[in-house]
Amino acid sequence: MAAILIARVRLGDLDGKAKLMQNRSPAERCRALEQMWARGLDGDPRAIELIRAANPDTPTPTFLRFETCWSPMIIGAPQARNRVKIRTAVRKCR
């Protein structure tokens, strides 16, 4: 090898797509959200929020259903008990 060439390329445009399960049925999306929550990876709560926001017809997953009135509940995936990002939610009964 005679020489090493180092080059710099500037990025002009960057395009991206959000794959938020728009091509799935509401029931399939709900099942996927349940599985993501059970998996408990760091990015899963944010992904769940994005998918639900993009698909308002998705049924509420079991882990987001509350049976109590004005009672705060701490929500956390089983594998995420020691994580800092624990969400507190309050929901008014119907």
N, C-alpha and C positions, 0 to 999 in steps of 0.2 A: 504494500500500500504506500503510495507516494505522498499522499496528503489527506487530511481530514477537512471536509468542507462543513462549516457551520452556517446555517442560513436562518433568517428570521422572516416569518410570513405574518403579515397583519391580517386579522380577521375583519372582513368588511361587513357581512351580514350573518346573522345566526337565526335560523328558524327552528321552531320546535312544535311538538304536538303534545297535548295532554291526553293520555289514554285513560279515560275515566269510566270505562265499562258502559259507554253509551249504546253499544251494540248488543248488550245483554238484557234479558228480561228482568223486571223488578225482583222476582223471586230469586233469580240467579245472583243478582247483585247483593241481595240481603244475605244469602248463604256465604258469598265471598267475604262480606264484611264481618260476619260471625267468625269465619276461619282466620281472617287477618287479626282480629282481636284476640283470638285464642293463641295465635302464633306469638304475638307480643313483641315484635321487633320495634326498635326505636322510632322508625318512620311511619309505622302503621297507623297510629292515631291521626296524624295529619292526612295521610292518604284516605282514611275513612271519612274525615271531614270533607275533603275535596270531592270524593265520589258522591257523597250525600248531597252536597251543594249543587253539583252538576246534574243530578238526577233526582228531582224532588218527588218523583213517583215511586221511589224505592221505599218499601215498608220499613218501619223502625225496627232495627235489630233488637233481639232479646236483651242484650247487655245495656241498652239505652232505655228500656221500659222500666217505669217505676210504679210501685204499688202504694207508696205512702203519700200523705198529704203534707206539703210544705216541710218535708223532712230532708235535711241535707244528706247526700249519699256520696261516699268516696268511690270513684270508679277506677279500677286498675286491672289490667290483664294479669292472669295468674303468675306469669313469668316476670311481671314488671313491678312487683310489690316494693322493691327497694329503689325504684327509680324516682328521680326528683319530679318528673312530670306526671303528677297525679291530678286528675281533674275532679273538681267538686261541682256537683250539679244539684239543682233544686227544681222540682217540677210540681206545679199545682195540679191537684186532682180535679177530674171533671165533675 
